[in-house]
């Protein structure tokens, strides 16, 4: 009898593992869409690619092979056009965030602005954050922001470096990418709850940025295979990460409690103040201490790694392009008489080549490279003229879209001039307009990046002040150049986790300019 039961069980299992793949490959509602066969059978394939950090590259290869619509999971479709992206993410889209977004909250029971599914709750949270990162909100904390940027520029070339010259007459190289990390965390910590990490002053908290990279790694894997989060498998697969993640969570929670104790002693209207005073009178909603903690944990990731990765890439591409470096340096030095003048405002807005460099960097390295999965709601959703049934997961990758030759000629090259009408370079109003229509580095719709104005301000002010104060060059024999055998310019390499994670430094030699 026992052998009979075992035989029956084995037969059922065998049928299951044979029939499920057959159904998903040939009879599933999405079987008409092209894509890798293994991905159509199981989400584990795409999850494995995400775990490696190569999803942005693999996704591009899939789209180049299969077209603008790719089936990347049993119940998942990826789309690659600007109009299709709008169909998915615009306000009227009949979809919502997939449940696995809960992985981005420090608490399973307290969703933050990124993970919350309920659109009304999200609207309340977004109004709160929007006030903090509006023009007026940023003006309230401008002094804090500029203070940290000044520390950053000082760190790039301290006076002690002037006496440690290399044989080429320049100071010893510095890894600018690491300093970008420290700036981002110091700034966000300060404007969130009035307590900077102090990474630009001391090494004590420099263990934190790598922890957020680990959290980003975990998040991407959970998004691609929801079972990892649903059944707590991440605690098994990613066990080595959890000690550091818990340490970071505890540290942030203690900082939030400290900020509560400070009360009104903090003069600036920081993000904590915005959350603690926010209230929805109609629904009687307000932030609890736990809510503020989960939002603070999110801000330290979404507001740091996104900006620091882009800033690192910005320096990387500028240093690899002497012509672009020369042009942006000349533009800034002609526009400003001293460092203190370089702030957000009309004068900085007139520096078009500076903005072109920032835009081109965000095109080549969109901080959120792999898109934002959505679940289609009852009634279905039309994307690119295709009716997508209820329950299907849909997404679109910024990295793949921004490397599409239809919108961007020579898409893998750093060409800031593509954003400026310049007959000598071959850019006319039509080509610039085409590029701008396809360009949405902060995403689109009601879930787009709420802190984009802060990021834009940081990137532009940091680069402008740096080239105003210093002469700089790529360090000789930079590792990326030494290993480059392609004959092309070096590419800024990164892991495509939830947030792009650079896997190389930016070695630069920097010295004070002669006035």
Residue, then its C-alpha position, 0 to 999 in steps of 0.5 A: x500500500x505504501x509503495x502504491x501511494x508513493x507511486x501515485x504521488x510521484x505520478x502526480x508530481x511528474x504530471x504537474x511538472x510536465x503539464x504546467x510548462x506545457x500549459x504556460x508555453x502553449x495554452x496560457x493567455x500570454x503564450x502568443x507573446x515572444x520571449x525566452x522559453x524558460x522565462x515563460x515557464x518560471x519566474x525563477x529564471x528572471x529572478x536569477x538574472x536579477x540576482x546576478x544584477x544583469x537584468x537591465x542588460x538581459x532585458x535589452x538583449x531580449x527586446x533587441x531579439x523579440x521586439x517591443x513586447x517581451x514575455x519575461x515570466x509566466x504572467x509578465x510582459x515588458x514593453x519598450x516604447x515611450x507611448x507604451x510606458x505612458x499606457x502603463x504608468x499614467x494616472x488613468x492606467x487600470x493597474x496597481x503596484x504588485x504586492x511584492x513592492x512590500x519588500x521596500x518597507x522596513x515593516x510588512x504592516x506599515x507600507x511607505x510611499x513606495x510600497x503602498x498599494x492603496x491609491x488614496x493612502x499613496x496620494x496622502x503620502x505623496x502630498x506630504x513628500x511633495x511639500x518637502x521637495x517643492x521649490x518652497x520646501x527646498x528653499x527652507x532647507x537650501x542652507x543645509x544642502x549647500x553646506x554639505x555640497x561645500x564639504x563635498x567640494x572641500x573633500x575633493x581637494x583638501x589643502x593637504x593634497x596639494x603637497x602630495x603630487x604625483x610625477x605628472x604634477x597633479x595630486x594623488x588620485x581620489x575615488x570620486x564615486x565613494x565621496x559621492x556616496x558619503x555626500x548623498x547619505x550625509x545630506x539626506x540624513x540631515x534634511x530628513x531628521x536633522x542628523x547627518x551621518x557625518x561620513x564626509x567628516x568621519x569614517x564611523x558610519x561609512x559602513x551604511x552605503x553598502x548595506x543599502x546596496x544589499x537591500x536594493x539587491x534583495x528588493x529586485x530579486x523579490x520583485x522578479x519572483x514574488x515567492x521569495x518575499x511571500x514565503x520569507x525565502x529571502x531570509x534563507x537566500x540572502x541570510x548574510x545580508x540581514x545582520x547589516x540590514x537590521x543594524x541599519x534599521x535600528x540605527x535609523x529608528x534611534x535617529x527618528x526617536x532622537x528627532x522626536x525628542x528634539x521637537x521644535x528645537x530644529x529651526x529648519x522645516x525638514x522632512x520629519x517636520x513635514x511628516x509629523x505635522x501632516x494630517x488628512x482631515x477627511x480620513x483622519x490619517x496622520x503619520x505614526x512613529x513607525x510610519x516615519x521610521x519606514x519612510x526614513x528608511x526608504x528616503x535613505x535608499x531612494x534619496x541617496x543611492x539614486x543620486x550618488x550613482x548618477x553623480x558618480x556616473x556624471x563625473x565618470x563620463x565627464x572625465x572620460x570626455x575632455x571636450x565635454x569637460x572643457x566645455x562645461x568648465x568654460x560655461x560655468x566659469x564664464x557664468x559665475x564669479x564665485x562659488x557662493x553664486x552657484x545655487x539653484x536659480x535662473x543663472x544656473x538654469x541658463x547653463x545649457x551644456x551643464x544640464x545637457x551633461x546631467x541629462x545625458x548621464x541620466x539617460x545612460x544610467x537611469x538610477x531605476x533601470x529596471x522599471x516598476x512592475x504593475x498588476x493589471x486590474x479587473x477590466x484589463x489594460x490596453x498597452x500599445x494597442x494590445x488588450x492585457x487581461x486582468x492579473x498580468x504583470x506589466x512593466x517597462x525598463x528605462x535603461x532599455x528605452x533610453x538605449x533605443x536607437x529609434x529615439x537616440x542615435x548612437x545610444x551607447x555613447x555619451x553625447x551631451x550635445x544631442x540635447x542642444x540644437x547644433x547644426x555642426x553636431x548634426x542635431x536639429x529641433x526634430x532630433x532634440x524634440x524626439x529625444x526629449x519626448x522619450x526621456x523620463x528619468x524620474x518616470x511618469x505618472x502619479x508614482x514618479x519620483x517625488x524628490x526629483x527637484x532635489x536630485x536635479x539640484x544636487x547634480x547640477x550644483x555639485x558639478x558646477x561648483x566642482x568645475x568652477x573650483x578645480x581643474x580635474x582629469x581622469x587618473x592615468x591608467x584608470x582600471x576601466x581603461x586598462x581593461x577596455x579592449x573594445x576600442x570604444x570609450x569606457x562604459x560606466x558599469x553597474x549592477x541593475x538592482x532596484x537602484x543602480x549600484x556602480x561596480x567601479x570607482x571614478x579615479x580622478x586627479x583634482x587640483x585648485x584652479x588658478x584664478 
